[in-house]
């Protein structure tokens, strides 16, 4: 259920894309890196609920442009 949203997050969210490509650069297989990206929003949501906080978009990161438009599908 989180596989396709992870692809979108990698492509359009700088933080998720950077994390994916860092994992791939360390030699992790693509499926392992995608699984790590699938897990990140779950951990974030759990932390927000646990601390009774609301989501605040990080305004320091420009998420208007995709991380890497040339790589699709992911390698």
Residue, then its C-alpha position, 0 to 999 in steps of 0.5 A: x500500500x505504501x510502495x507507489x506513494x514512496x515512488x512519488x515521495x522519492x521523485x517529488x520530495x527533496x528529503x525523501x529523494x536525497x535519502x533514497x539516493x544516499x542509500x543507493x550510493x551506500x550500495x543498498x539494493x533498490x528495494x531495500x532503499x524503497x522500503x526505507x522510504x516507505x517506513x519514513x512517513x509511518x515513523x513521522x506520523x507516529x512521532x506526531x501522534x505521540x507528541x500531540x503535534x501537528x504537521x508543519x511543512x519545512x519551509x527551508x526546502x524547495x519541494x516545487x521541483x522534482x529531485x531528479x526528473x531524468x531517472x524514471x523508473x528508479x534504478 
